Amino acid sequence: MSLRSPLGRVLGTGTAKDGTGHWWAQRVTAVALIPLTLWFFFSLLLLPALDYGTVRTWLALPVSSFLAVLSVGVLTYHSYLGTTVVIEDYVHAAAAKVFTLMLLRFLYVLFGGASIFAILRVAFGS
Amino acid sequence: MPVRARPLSPHLQIYRWQIGNTLSIMHRATGVALALGLVALAYWLMSLAGGEDTYGTAMHVFSSPLGWLVLLGWTFSFLYHLLNGVRHLFWDAGYGFERTSRHASGWFAVLGALGLTICVCWFVWHGAHT
């Protein structure tokens, strides 16, 4: 049973109704990104060269393309969660906020999708 | 109908500058910088999938002086966000709130990120000249 008055609830002072979901997702993706980003960073750093042939051969290995898809996917989601909070903190006007958040979400799907599609093209050699 | 003003947390200019808030602001700033890095990552991966010519163009862009500078910035941002992120995870688990450990872990994150960035620079420079 809620102790809040019906008037208090409709005045726009209620909760956002998603509780700790955002907070928890941010932490879970953060933990996952520790091994994933370290793998990606050191793999590139330790390649003998960054020329086309070397990088393409490395990324086409099943283990590389699989981990790269996971890395990009989790990075995109973690980054989306983070920058969403930044927008919510600094953009106050309701219309501008909804527009920016929607644009942000579209951009993440666009760039995350493009990255994953590119990795798959390298992996399957098209 | 009047909308009641919601309570806000204090703005940046309220705080006295010290290591705690500086590192917190840096965490957010490096996070935003790394978000922009995802656009460059998408471009680099697409150029690789596109073939030798498009990849050559992308590598030409990244190996320009400005490209090196931006990659250096992203390297530091990544390492700092990683180390300070681990610091945040320890806080979330309930450890490291004491003043001394807060400051020690903070300096560890900044100096660790700087040190590792220098190591990466040295490694890349060394690799490029052997």
gemmi code that builds the backbone of each chain (N, CA, C; Angstrom):
import gemmi

chains = {
    "A": [
        ("MET", (0.841, -1.201, 0.000), (0.000, 0.000, 0.000), (0.874, 1.249, 0.000)),
        ("SER", (0.553, 2.182, -0.887), (1.333, 3.415, -0.951), (0.798, 4.430, 0.036)),
        ("LEU", (1.696, 5.113, 0.715), (1.298, 6.148, 1.662), (1.250, 7.528, 1.007)),
        ("ARG", (1.570, 7.587, -0.303), (1.583, 8.876, -0.964), (0.175, 9.220, -1.435)),
        ("SER", (-0.136, 10.514, -1.396), (-1.476, 10.918, -1.822), (-1.566, 10.840, -3.340)),
        ("PRO", (-2.771, 10.591, -3.868), (-2.935, 10.543, -5.329), (-2.489, 11.854, -5.979)),
        ("LEU", (-2.749, 12.993, -5.307), (-2.352, 14.287, -5.871), (-0.837, 14.373, -5.992)),
        ("GLY", (-0.121, 13.963, -4.942), (1.343, 13.996, -4.945), (1.912, 13.177, -6.095)),
        ("ARG", (1.231, 12.055, -6.375), (1.730, 11.180, -7.429), (1.565, 11.794, -8.818)),
        ("VAL", (0.445, 12.451, -9.081), (0.218, 12.992, -10.420), (0.916, 14.326, -10.639)),
        ("LEU", (1.486, 14.932, -9.585), (2.172, 16.199, -9.770), (3.563, 16.028, -10.382)),
        ("GLY", (3.882, 14.836, -10.745), (5.155, 14.615, -11.421), (6.315, 14.464, -10.477)),
        ("THR", (6.022, 14.064, -9.240), (7.121, 13.921, -8.292), (7.331, 12.454, -7.919)),
        ("GLY", (6.835, 11.572, -8.763), (6.982, 10.147, -8.466), (8.334, 9.615, -8.903)),
        ("THR", (8.558, 8.308, -8.742), (9.826, 7.716, -9.135), (9.827, 7.478, -10.642)),
        ("ALA", (11.015, 7.203, -11.183), (11.120, 6.929, -12.615), (10.699, 5.494, -12.921)),
        ("LYS", (10.418, 4.707, -11.897), (9.911, 3.341, -12.008), (10.905, 2.314, -12.544)),
        ("ASP", (12.176, 2.694, -12.703), (13.095, 1.646, -13.152), (14.140, 1.300, -12.091)),
        ("GLY", (13.932, 1.842, -10.892), (14.712, 1.430, -9.739), (16.204, 1.355, -9.974)),
        ("THR", (16.802, 0.221, -9.604), (18.251, 0.090, -9.684), (18.705, -0.568, -10.987)),
        ("GLY", (17.783, -0.760, -11.925), (18.125, -1.468, -13.167), (19.284, -0.847, -13.915)),
        ("HIS", (19.220, 0.489, -14.081), (20.264, 1.199, -14.807), (21.600, 1.089, -14.080)),
        ("TRP", (21.572, 1.338, -12.783), (22.783, 1.284, -11.945), (23.442, -0.091, -12.044)),
        ("TRP", (22.634, -1.115, -11.926), (23.153, -2.477, -11.924), (23.726, -2.853, -13.297)),
        ("ALA", (23.015, -2.482, -14.374), (23.506, -2.785, -15.723), (24.849, -2.105, -15.966)),
        ("GLN", (25.000, -0.871, -15.447), (26.259, -0.144, -15.601), (27.406, -0.919, -14.942)),
        ("ARG", (27.149, -1.494, -13.764), (28.196, -2.239, -13.042), (28.504, -3.573, -13.705)),
        ("VAL", (27.458, -4.282, -14.129), (27.688, -5.595, -14.753), (28.501, -5.427, -16.037)),
        ("THR", (28.139, -4.428, -16.865), (28.895, -4.207, -18.098), (30.313, -3.736, -17.775)),
        ("ALA", (30.481, -2.949, -16.693), (31.817, -2.486, -16.311), (32.720, -3.673, -15.989)),
        ("VAL", (32.181, -4.639, -15.210), (32.970, -5.816, -14.845), (33.325, -6.621, -16.097)),
        ("ALA", (32.354, -6.788, -16.999), (32.602, -7.549, -18.230), (33.652, -6.867, -19.104)),
        ("LEU", (33.670, -5.537, -19.074), (34.583, -4.798, -19.949), (36.038, -4.838, -19.477)),
        ("ILE", (36.274, -5.181, -18.211), (37.672, -5.253, -17.750), (38.450, -6.268, -18.600)),
        ("PRO", (38.024, -7.556, -18.655), (38.782, -8.477, -19.517), (38.617, -8.181, -21.016)),
        ("LEU", (37.419, -7.796, -21.443), (37.180, -7.603, -22.882), (38.036, -6.476, -23.469)),
        ("THR", (38.036, -5.313, -22.793), (38.805, -4.190, -23.359), (40.309, -4.427, -23.228)),
        ("LEU", (40.727, -5.076, -22.119), (42.158, -5.373, -21.983), (42.599, -6.321, -23.091)),
        ("TRP", (41.763, -7.306, -23.406), (42.082, -8.234, -24.507), (42.219, -7.457, -25.818)),
        ("PHE", (41.249, -6.607, -26.116), (41.248, -5.867, -27.382), (42.464, -4.945, -27.476)),
        ("PHE", (42.718, -4.205, -26.401), (43.807, -3.235, -26.352), (45.161, -3.922, -26.536)),
        ("PHE", (45.416, -4.983, -25.755), (46.729, -5.639, -25.824), (46.881, -6.483, -27.084)),
        ("SER", (45.770, -7.020, -27.616), (45.868, -7.756, -28.879), (46.391, -6.848, -29.978)),
        ("LEU", (45.805, -5.635, -30.079), (46.238, -4.693, -31.117), (47.672, -4.239, -30.874)),
        ("LEU", (47.977, -3.995, -29.586), (49.301, -3.485, -29.238), (50.390, -4.512, -29.558)),
        ("LEU", (50.064, -5.800, -29.378), (51.081, -6.841, -29.525), (51.140, -7.416, -30.940)),
        ("LEU", (50.269, -6.953, -31.848), (50.373, -7.414, -33.242), (51.726, -6.937, -33.801)),
        ("PRO", (52.369, -7.773, -34.628), (53.678, -7.365, -35.160), (53.615, -6.087, -35.996)),
        ("ALA", (52.485, -5.855, -36.665), (52.306, -4.625, -37.451), (50.814, -4.366, -37.563)),
        ("LEU", (50.449, -3.143, -37.948), (49.018, -2.825, -38.090), (48.639, -2.642, -39.569)),
        ("ASP", (49.368, -3.336, -40.446), (49.019, -3.254, -41.869), (47.763, -4.073, -42.155)),
        ("TYR", (47.207, -3.872, -43.344), (45.925, -4.483, -43.710), (45.923, -6.003, -43.527)),
        ("GLY", (46.942, -6.669, -44.096), (46.995, -8.132, -44.059), (47.044, -8.680, -42.640)),
        ("THR", (47.898, -8.104, -41.809), (48.074, -8.596, -40.433), (46.802, -8.425, -39.613)),
        ("VAL", (46.215, -7.224, -39.683), (45.026, -6.946, -38.870), (43.847, -7.796, -39.338)),
        ("ARG", (43.694, -7.924, -40.656), (42.572, -8.680, -41.196), (42.697, -10.173, -40.848)),
        ("THR", (43.915, -10.704, -40.953), (44.137, -12.119, -40.607), (43.836, -12.349, -39.124)),
        ("TRP", (44.286, -11.397, -38.280), (44.041, -11.534, -36.842), (42.541, -11.486, -36.524)),
        ("LEU", (41.831, -10.480, -37.096), (40.411, -10.314, -36.769), (39.546, -11.437, -37.353)),
        ("ALA", (40.038, -12.084, -38.430), (39.260, -13.158, -39.054), (39.337, -14.457, -38.256)),
        ("LEU", (40.289, -14.563, -37.307), (40.340, -15.744, -36.437), (39.024, -15.815, -35.664)),
        ("PRO", (38.432, -17.022, -35.560), (37.136, -17.109, -34.862), (37.159, -16.521, -33.460)),
        ("VAL", (38.213, -16.782, -32.694), (38.250, -16.279, -31.318), (38.329, -14.750, -31.310)),
        ("SER", (39.062, -14.156, -32.269), (39.175, -12.698, -32.322), (37.849, -12.056, -32.702)),
        ("SER", (37.227, -12.568, -33.771), (35.983, -11.921, -34.206), (34.886, -12.101, -33.167)),
        ("PHE", (34.850, -13.271, -32.512), (33.843, -13.502, -31.475), (34.027, -12.518, -30.311)),
        ("LEU", (35.268, -12.429, -29.803), (35.524, -11.517, -28.680), (35.359, -10.055, -29.094)),
        ("ALA", (35.684, -9.745, -30.352), (35.516, -8.360, -30.827), (34.038, -7.981, -30.885)),
        ("VAL", (33.188, -8.905, -31.338), (31.743, -8.630, -31.367), (31.228, -8.416, -29.942)),
        ("LEU", (31.654, -9.279, -29.012), (31.236, -9.112, -27.614), (31.720, -7.767, -27.064)),
        ("SER", (32.990, -7.437, -27.337), (33.560, -6.180, -26.831), (32.766, -4.981, -27.324)),
        ("VAL", (32.533, -4.938, -28.641), (31.818, -3.794, -29.213), (30.392, -3.733, -28.663)),
        ("GLY", (29.741, -4.882, -28.541), (28.369, -4.909, -28.023), (28.288, -4.376, -26.606)),
        ("VAL", (29.156, -4.891, -25.716), (29.116, -4.482, -24.315), (29.589, -3.030, -24.166)),
        ("LEU", (30.639, -2.643, -24.944), (31.108, -1.254, -24.914), (29.993, -0.287, -25.298)),
        ("THR", (29.272, -0.625, -26.366), (28.198, 0.240, -26.848), (27.124, 0.413, -25.775)),
        ("TYR", (26.756, -0.697, -25.132), (25.715, -0.639, -24.108), (26.186, 0.152, -22.877)),
        ("HIS", (27.408, -0.125, -22.431), (27.977, 0.577, -21.264), (28.083, 2.084, -21.541)),
        ("SER", (28.552, 2.421, -22.737), (28.714, 3.822, -23.118), (27.351, 4.507, -23.223)),
        ("TYR", (26.374, 3.778, -23.754), (25.015, 4.315, -23.847), (24.457, 4.629, -22.456)),
        ("LEU", (24.647, 3.698, -21.521), (24.155, 3.912, -20.149), (24.808, 5.141, -19.531)),
        ("GLY", (26.121, 5.307, -19.764), (26.859, 6.423, -19.173), (26.459, 7.759, -19.756)),
        ("THR", (26.449, 7.861, -21.087), (26.165, 9.161, -21.699), (24.691, 9.554, -21.511)),
        ("THR", (23.808, 8.553, -21.338), (22.409, 8.863, -21.038), (22.313, 9.667, -19.744)),
        ("VAL", (23.081, 9.261, -18.727), (23.068, 9.977, -17.449), (23.616, 11.396, -17.624)),
        ("VAL", (24.645, 11.533, -18.474), (25.218, 12.857, -18.717), (24.157, 13.777, -19.333)),
        ("ILE", (23.423, 13.260, -20.336), (22.359, 14.059, -20.963), (21.287, 14.415, -19.930)),
        ("GLU", (20.876, 13.417, -19.144), (19.824, 13.656, -18.143), (20.257, 14.707, -17.125)),
        ("ASP", (21.574, 14.758, -16.844), (22.086, 15.720, -15.865), (22.129, 17.148, -16.407)),
        ("TYR", (22.417, 17.295, -17.701), (22.692, 18.639, -18.215), (21.622, 19.200, -19.144)),
        ("VAL", (20.763, 18.350, -19.715), (19.706, 18.862, -20.590), (18.405, 18.834, -19.795)),
        ("HIS", (17.863, 20.017, -19.501), (16.726, 20.081, -18.583), (15.378, 20.256, -19.264)),
        ("ALA", (15.342, 21.013, -20.379), (14.066, 21.244, -21.061), (13.519, 19.906, -21.564)),
        ("ALA", (12.252, 19.637, -21.277), (11.675, 18.315, -21.525), (11.798, 17.879, -22.988)),
        ("ALA", (11.427, 18.759, -23.928), (11.441, 18.379, -25.338), (12.863, 18.105, -25.820)),
        ("ALA", (13.791, 19.001, -25.445), (15.193, 18.839, -25.853), (15.774, 17.555, -25.278)),
        ("LYS", (15.384, 17.251, -24.036), (15.895, 16.051, -23.373), (15.416, 14.780, -24.079)),
        ("VAL", (14.120, 14.714, -24.371), (13.574, 13.535, -25.057), (14.226, 13.389, -26.435)),
        ("PHE", (14.344, 14.521, -27.150), (14.946, 14.486, -28.480), (16.401, 14.011, -28.417)),
        ("THR", (17.187, 14.575, -27.482), (18.608, 14.206, -27.373), (18.776, 12.748, -26.986)),
        ("LEU", (17.950, 12.292, -26.039), (18.064, 10.896, -25.604), (17.712, 9.930, -26.730)),
        ("MET", (16.696, 10.314, -27.527), (16.297, 9.455, -28.644), (17.385, 9.427, -29.715)),
        ("LEU", (17.938, 10.622, -30.012), (19.018, 10.723, -30.995), (20.224, 9.900, -30.533)),
        ("LEU", (20.543, 10.013, -29.239), (21.674, 9.276, -28.673), (21.483, 7.772, -28.853)),
        ("ARG", (20.284, 7.304, -28.571), (20.003, 5.872, -28.695), (20.141, 5.421, -30.147)),
        ("PHE", (19.625, 6.227, -31.088), (19.750, 5.894, -32.508), (21.218, 5.813, -32.920)),
        ("LEU", (22.019, 6.798, -32.448), (23.433, 6.832, -32.828), (24.178, 5.598, -32.302)),
        ("TYR", (23.862, 5.191, -31.064), (24.528, 4.005, -30.519), (24.181, 2.755, -31.311)),
        ("VAL", (22.905, 2.607, -31.687), (22.513, 1.436, -32.473), (23.195, 1.495, -33.842)),
        ("LEU", (23.269, 2.708, -34.417), (23.890, 2.883, -35.733), (25.376, 2.502, -35.705)),
        ("PHE", (26.137, 3.108, -34.784), (27.582, 2.876, -34.771), (27.938, 1.489, -34.212)),
        ("GLY", (27.199, 1.045, -33.191), (27.429, -0.303, -32.666), (27.102, -1.342, -33.729)),
        ("GLY", (25.986, -1.146, -34.418), (25.576, -2.065, -35.483), (26.582, -2.078, -36.624)),
        ("ALA", (27.068, -0.901, -37.010), (28.051, -0.808, -38.101), (29.337, -1.537, -37.724)),
        ("SER", (29.785, -1.367, -36.471), (31.015, -2.034, -36.019), (30.863, -3.551, -36.061)),
        ("ILE", (29.739, -4.039, -35.524), (29.522, -5.488, -35.479), (29.392, -6.049, -36.897)),
        ("PHE", (28.682, -5.322, -37.753), (28.526, -5.759, -39.149), (29.891, -5.834, -39.833)),
        ("ALA", (30.761, -4.848, -39.570), (32.098, -4.839, -40.176), (32.925, -6.032, -39.697)),
        ("ILE", (32.844, -6.338, -38.388), (33.591, -7.491, -37.856), (33.100, -8.783, -38.517)),
        ("LEU", (31.770, -8.900, -38.671), (31.217, -10.111, -39.282), (31.647, -10.235, -40.746)),
        ("ARG", (31.722, -9.091, -41.444), (32.183, -9.122, -42.838), (33.617, -9.652, -42.923)),
        ("VAL", (34.461, -9.207, -41.978), (35.850, -9.686, -41.956), (35.875, -11.180, -41.602)),
        ("ALA", (35.058, -11.559, -40.603), (35.055, -12.946, -40.138), (34.589, -13.909, -41.231)),
        ("PHE", (33.568, -13.488, -41.985), (33.005, -14.386, -43.002), (33.528, -14.072, -44.396)),
        ("GLY", (34.479, -13.145, -44.471), (35.210, -12.888, -45.701), (34.395, -12.427, -46.883)),
        ("SER", (33.564, -11.368, -46.668), (32.824, -10.833, -47.813), (33.196, -9.377, -48.033)),
    ],
    "B": [
        ("MET", (-0.838, 24.236, -14.659), (-0.530, 23.708, -13.316), (0.952, 23.918, -13.027)),
        ("PRO", (1.262, 24.533, -11.889), (2.689, 24.757, -11.592), (3.409, 23.446, -11.311)),
        ("VAL", (4.587, 23.306, -11.873), (5.406, 22.127, -11.608), (6.378, 22.470, -10.499)),
        ("ARG", (6.338, 21.676, -9.458), (7.228, 21.928, -8.333), (8.681, 21.683, -8.726)),
        ("ALA", (9.586, 22.595, -8.326), (11.003, 22.409, -8.634), (11.536, 21.205, -7.857)),
        ("ARG", (12.168, 20.290, -8.584), (12.715, 19.090, -7.920), (14.023, 19.450, -7.223)),
        ("PRO", (14.332, 18.759, -6.130), (15.618, 19.022, -5.473), (16.780, 18.598, -6.367)),
        ("LEU", (17.836, 19.420, -6.410), (18.998, 19.118, -7.242), (20.226, 18.925, -6.356)),
        ("SER", (21.161, 18.113, -6.815), (22.416, 18.002, -6.095), (23.240, 19.253, -6.397)),
        ("PRO", (24.170, 19.635, -5.510), (24.922, 20.874, -5.716), (25.685, 20.861, -7.043)),
        ("HIS", (25.764, 22.012, -7.686), (26.481, 22.104, -8.950), (27.985, 22.154, -8.727)),
        ("LEU", (28.711, 22.012, -9.841), (30.174, 21.893, -9.776), (30.843, 23.054, -9.044)),
        ("GLN", (30.349, 24.279, -9.292), (31.063, 25.439, -8.744), (30.925, 25.565, -7.232)),
        ("ILE", (30.029, 24.742, -6.618), (29.843, 24.784, -5.165), (31.027, 24.150, -4.445)),
        ("TYR", (31.616, 23.128, -5.070), (32.638, 22.348, -4.384), (33.987, 23.044, -4.346)),
        ("ARG", (34.706, 22.846, -3.256), (36.102, 23.256, -3.199), (36.885, 22.219, -4.002)),
        ("TRP", (37.798, 22.689, -4.865), (38.526, 21.746, -5.720), (39.492, 20.915, -4.880)),
        ("GLN", (39.382, 19.614, -5.016), (40.297, 18.703, -4.339), (40.340, 17.419, -5.150)),
        ("ILE", (41.127, 16.459, -4.715), (41.357, 15.278, -5.554), (40.058, 14.504, -5.828)),
        ("GLY", (39.185, 14.389, -4.818), (37.968, 13.596, -4.985), (37.092, 14.046, -6.130)),
        ("ASN", (36.715, 15.347, -6.141), (35.812, 15.805, -7.202), (36.535, 15.921, -8.544)),
        ("THR", (37.847, 16.231, -8.502), (38.610, 16.305, -9.750), (38.599, 14.955, -10.465)),
        ("LEU", (38.856, 13.882, -9.714), (38.886, 12.546, -10.315), (37.508, 12.122, -10.794)),
        ("SER", (36.480, 12.537, -10.048), (35.108, 12.198, -10.441), (34.755, 12.864, -11.768)),
        ("ILE", (35.122, 14.158, -11.897), (34.861, 14.885, -13.142), (35.673, 14.270, -14.286)),
        ("MET", (36.927, 13.897, -13.993), (37.765, 13.261, -15.013), (37.163, 11.937, -15.476)),
        ("HIS", (36.537, 11.207, -14.536), (35.935, 9.920, -14.901), (34.833, 10.125, -15.943)),
        ("ARG", (34.003, 11.137, -15.702), (32.924, 11.428, -16.637), (33.478, 11.960, -17.963)),
        ("ALA", (34.460, 12.871, -17.869), (35.028, 13.457, -19.096), (35.697, 12.387, -19.962)),
        ("THR", (36.470, 11.491, -19.333), (37.113, 10.442, -20.122), (36.061, 9.488, -20.698)),
        ("GLY", (34.976, 9.266, -19.954), (33.890, 8.416, -20.461), (33.270, 8.997, -21.714)),
        ("VAL", (33.030, 10.317, -21.699), (32.455, 10.978, -22.881), (33.453, 10.927, -24.045)),
        ("ALA", (34.748, 11.147, -23.747), (35.774, 11.073, -24.792), (35.800, 9.675, -25.410)),
        ("LEU", (35.688, 8.647, -24.568), (35.717, 7.272, -25.075), (34.468, 6.950, -25.889)),
        ("ALA", (33.335, 7.584, -25.539), (32.113, 7.395, -26.331), (32.350, 7.897, -27.752)),
        ("LEU", (33.046, 9.050, -27.883), (33.390, 9.557, -29.212), (34.357, 8.589, -29.908)),
        ("GLY", (35.196, 7.926, -29.103), (36.128, 6.945, -29.652), (35.420, 5.783, -30.323)),
        ("LEU", (34.199, 5.472, -29.868), (33.437, 4.387, -30.490), (33.106, 4.704, -31.951)),
        ("VAL", (32.954, 6.001, -32.253), (32.707, 6.404, -33.648), (33.951, 6.106, -34.488)),
        ("ALA", (35.128, 6.441, -33.932), (36.382, 6.155, -34.638), (36.591, 4.651, -34.787)),
        ("LEU", (36.219, 3.895, -33.755), (36.350, 2.436, -33.815), (35.477, 1.873, -34.937)),
        ("ALA", (34.234, 2.390, -35.036), (33.322, 1.938, -36.101), (33.918, 2.265, -37.470)),
        ("TYR", (34.468, 3.460, -37.599), (35.077, 3.866, -38.870), (36.251, 2.957, -39.224)),
        ("TRP", (37.099, 2.680, -38.229), (38.282, 1.840, -38.460), (37.874, 0.425, -38.869)),
        ("LEU", (36.877, -0.153, -38.162), (36.429, -1.511, -38.481), (35.776, -1.567, -39.862)),
        ("MET", (34.986, -0.535, -40.204), (34.343, -0.509, -41.524), (35.380, -0.377, -42.631)),
        ("SER", (36.442, 0.417, -42.342), (37.491, 0.571, -43.355), (38.219, -0.761, -43.563)),
        ("LEU", (38.373, -1.526, -42.488), (39.029, -2.831, -42.582), (38.177, -3.800, -43.403)),
        ("ALA", (36.854, -3.756, -43.173), (35.956, -4.632, -43.925), (35.871, -4.193, -45.380)),
        ("GLY", (36.089, -2.899, -45.636), (35.947, -2.352, -46.988), (37.047, -2.771, -47.949)),
        ("GLY", (38.220, -3.081, -47.417), (39.312, -3.504, -48.286), (40.575, -2.712, -48.042)),
        ("GLU", (41.616, -3.059, -48.808), (42.951, -2.493, -48.583), (42.984, -0.975, -48.756)),
        ("ASP", (42.244, -0.457, -49.770), (42.289, 0.983, -50.056), (41.652, 1.805, -48.935)),
        ("THR", (40.442, 1.407, -48.526), (39.755, 2.170, -47.471), (40.527, 2.060, -46.158)),
        ("TYR", (41.121, 0.883, -45.886), (41.910, 0.719, -44.660), (43.140, 1.620, -44.701)),
        ("GLY", (43.761, 1.710, -45.886), (44.934, 2.580, -46.041), (44.588, 4.034, -45.760)),
        ("THR", (43.430, 4.467, -46.246), (42.982, 5.842, -45.997), (42.791, 6.077, -44.498)),
        ("ALA", (42.124, 5.113, -43.834), (41.866, 5.249, -42.393), (43.181, 5.314, -41.613)),
        ("MET", (44.129, 4.441, -41.946), (45.400, 4.426, -41.231), (46.194, 5.704, -41.497)),
        ("HIS", (46.008, 6.269, -42.711), (46.640, 7.543, -43.026), (46.099, 8.645, -42.100)),
        ("VAL", (44.774, 8.626, -41.877), (44.145, 9.609, -40.984), (44.663, 9.424, -39.552)),
        ("PHE", (44.681, 8.163, -39.085), (45.087, 7.898, -37.693), (46.571, 8.162, -37.456)),
        ("SER", (47.403, 8.048, -38.493), (48.837, 8.244, -38.286), (49.291, 9.675, -38.584)),
        ("SER", (48.335, 10.576, -38.830), (48.678, 12.001, -38.954), (49.007, 12.534, -37.556)),
        ("PRO", (49.700, 13.683, -37.461), (50.026, 14.219, -36.121), (48.798, 14.370, -35.227)),
        ("LEU", (47.713, 14.911, -35.806), (46.483, 15.068, -35.022), (45.922, 13.700, -34.625)),
        ("GLY", (46.009, 12.736, -35.542), (45.554, 11.375, -35.263), (46.299, 10.754, -34.092)),
        ("TRP", (47.620, 10.902, -34.093), (48.433, 10.389, -32.982), (48.026, 11.019, -31.669)),
        ("LEU", (47.827, 12.355, -31.702), (47.476, 13.085, -30.488), (46.144, 12.587, -29.914)),
        ("VAL", (45.159, 12.399, -30.803), (43.844, 11.939, -30.364), (43.933, 10.507, -29.838)),
        ("LEU", (44.716, 9.660, -30.533), (44.884, 8.281, -30.059), (45.587, 8.242, -28.696)),
        ("LEU", (46.531, 9.168, -28.499), (47.199, 9.274, -27.202), (46.182, 9.637, -26.120)),
        ("GLY", (45.298, 10.599, -26.442), (44.248, 11.008, -25.508), (43.306, 9.859, -25.179)),
        ("TRP", (42.945, 9.082, -26.195), (42.048, 7.943, -25.959), (42.740, 6.851, -25.152)),
        ("THR", (44.042, 6.677, -25.368), (44.789, 5.680, -24.599), (44.777, 6.046, -23.116)),
        ("PHE", (45.096, 7.320, -22.810), (45.060, 7.744, -21.406), (43.630, 7.633, -20.857)),
        ("SER", (42.644, 8.091, -21.639), (41.250, 8.044, -21.185), (40.829, 6.622, -20.852)),
        ("PHE", (41.185, 5.686, -21.735), (40.828, 4.278, -21.512), (41.465, 3.755, -20.229)),
        ("LEU", (42.774, 3.989, -20.067), (43.486, 3.453, -18.904), (42.989, 4.098, -17.614)),
        ("TYR", (42.737, 5.421, -17.651), (42.245, 6.098, -16.451), (40.833, 5.632, -16.091)),
        ("HIS", (39.959, 5.577, -17.103), (38.561, 5.172, -16.870), (38.505, 3.734, -16.336)),
        ("LEU", (39.431, 2.905, -16.821), (39.520, 1.514, -16.363), (39.946, 1.452, -14.892)),
        ("LEU", (41.057, 2.130, -14.559), (41.570, 2.076, -13.183), (40.607, 2.746, -12.202)),
        ("ASN", (40.092, 3.923, -12.580), (39.165, 4.609, -11.681), (37.830, 3.864, -11.601)),
        ("GLY", (37.485, 3.164, -12.679), (36.259, 2.355, -12.683), (36.372, 1.213, -11.679)),
        ("VAL", (37.543, 0.585, -11.613), (37.766, -0.481, -10.626), (37.634, 0.099, -9.217)),
        ("ARG", (38.134, 1.344, -9.051), (38.017, 2.043, -7.770), (36.540, 2.197, -7.390)),
        ("HIS", (35.725, 2.576, -8.380), (34.289, 2.711, -8.135), (33.663, 1.369, -7.766)),
        ("LEU", (34.111, 0.297, -8.423), (33.543, -1.030, -8.140), (33.865, -1.455, -6.699)),
        ("PHE", (35.072, -1.099, -6.213), (35.406, -1.402, -4.818), (34.489, -0.637, -3.868)),
        ("TRP", (34.209, 0.639, -4.194), (33.287, 1.420, -3.360), (31.902, 0.773, -3.356)),
        ("ASP", (31.463, 0.326, -4.563), (30.140, -0.298, -4.667), (30.056, -1.540, -3.786)),
        ("ALA", (31.208, -2.236, -3.638), (31.238, -3.441, -2.801), (31.402, -3.087, -1.328)),
        ("GLY", (31.595, -1.779, -1.041), (31.660, -1.339, 0.352), (33.046, -1.165, 0.919)),
        ("TYR", (34.080, -1.150, 0.053), (35.457, -1.011, 0.539), (36.085, 0.316, 0.105)),
        ("GLY", (37.066, 0.763, 0.873), (37.913, 1.879, 0.455), (37.328, 3.267, 0.646)),
        ("PHE", (36.421, 3.430, 1.632), (35.816, 4.748, 1.840), (36.628, 5.653, 2.773)),
        ("GLU", (37.582, 5.069, 3.509), (38.376, 5.878, 4.442), (39.156, 6.936, 3.685)),
        ("ARG", (39.383, 8.081, 4.356), (40.051, 9.196, 3.713), (41.400, 8.786, 3.107)),
        ("THR", (42.187, 8.039, 3.894), (43.523, 7.672, 3.398), (43.438, 6.740, 2.198)),
        ("SER", (42.544, 5.741, 2.251), (42.478, 4.802, 1.135), (41.840, 5.457, -0.095)),
        ("ARG", (40.899, 6.410, 0.141), (40.305, 7.144, -0.974), (41.379, 7.907, -1.738)),
        ("HIS", (42.214, 8.604, -0.966), (43.262, 9.401, -1.601), (44.321, 8.522, -2.257)),
        ("ALA", (44.710, 7.455, -1.548), (45.747, 6.568, -2.099), (45.265, 5.930, -3.407)),
        ("SER", (44.000, 5.411, -3.414), (43.503, 4.756, -4.631), (43.324, 5.777, -5.754)),
        ("GLY", (42.987, 7.022, -5.379), (42.841, 8.074, -6.385), (44.149, 8.373, -7.082)),
        ("TRP", (45.193, 8.552, -6.269), (46.516, 8.809, -6.853), (46.991, 7.616, -7.655)),
        ("PHE", (46.668, 6.422, -7.170), (47.049, 5.208, -7.899), (46.410, 5.206, -9.291)),
        ("ALA", (45.128, 5.613, -9.370), (44.426, 5.624, -10.661), (45.063, 6.631, -11.619)),
        ("VAL", (45.332, 7.858, -11.123), (45.887, 8.900, -12.006), (47.311, 8.556, -12.424)),
        ("LEU", (48.166, 8.261, -11.417), (49.572, 8.002, -11.736), (49.718, 6.687, -12.494)),
        ("GLY", (48.887, 5.704, -12.151), (48.912, 4.428, -12.876), (48.565, 4.620, -14.339)),
        ("ALA", (47.522, 5.415, -14.590), (47.112, 5.669, -15.977), (48.202, 6.432, -16.727)),
        ("LEU", (48.800, 7.432, -16.058), (49.887, 8.190, -16.702), (51.075, 7.279, -17.001)),
        ("GLY", (51.458, 6.472, -16.010), (52.599, 5.568, -16.172), (52.364, 4.566, -17.291)),
        ("LEU", (51.164, 3.961, -17.314), (50.852, 2.973, -18.345), (50.793, 3.626, -19.726)),
        ("THR", (50.284, 4.884, -19.783), (50.254, 5.591, -21.078), (51.670, 5.787, -21.603)),
        ("ILE", (52.590, 6.167, -20.698), (53.987, 6.342, -21.099), (54.575, 5.007, -21.564)),
        ("CYS", (54.250, 3.916, -20.850), (54.725, 2.584, -21.255), (54.225, 2.226, -22.653)),
        ("VAL", (52.934, 2.487, -22.907), (52.356, 2.179, -24.220), (53.053, 3.006, -25.300)),
        ("CYS", (53.292, 4.310, -25.014), (53.992, 5.185, -25.961), (55.381, 4.640, -26.277)),
        ("TRP", (56.078, 4.264, -25.222), (57.430, 3.748, -25.400), (57.388, 2.473, -26.245)),
        ("PHE", (56.424, 1.591, -25.936), (56.306, 0.312, -26.638), (56.011, 0.535, -28.120)),
        ("VAL", (55.075, 1.447, -28.416), (54.706, 1.721, -29.811), (55.881, 2.358, -30.551)),
        ("TRP", (56.538, 3.331, -29.893), (57.683, 4.025, -30.483), (58.820, 3.032, -30.758)),
        ("HIS", (59.095, 2.187, -29.762), (60.142, 1.181, -29.863), (59.834, 0.210, -31.001)),
        ("GLY", (58.565, -0.228, -31.083), (58.155, -1.163, -32.134), (58.275, -0.561, -33.517)),
        ("ALA", (57.989, 0.756, -33.594), (58.022, 1.428, -34.889), (59.443, 1.645, -35.374)),
        ("HIS", (60.440, 1.484, -34.460), (61.827, 1.776, -34.841), (62.742, 0.575, -34.745)),
        ("THR", (62.167, -0.631, -34.808), (63.019, -1.826, -34.838), (62.665, -2.669, -36.051)),
    ],
}
model = gemmi.Model(1)
for chain_id, residues in chains.items():
    chain = gemmi.Chain(chain_id)
    for i, (resn, *xyz) in enumerate(residues, 1):
        res = gemmi.Residue()
        res.name, res.seqid = resn, gemmi.SeqId(i, " ")
        for name, pos in zip(("N", "CA", "C"), xyz):
            atom = gemmi.Atom()
            atom.name, atom.element = name, gemmi.Element(name[0])
            atom.pos, atom.b_iso = gemmi.Position(*pos), 0.0
            res.add_atom(atom)
        chain.add_residue(res)
    model.add_chain(chain)
structure = gemmi.Structure()
structure.add_model(model)
structure.setup_entities()
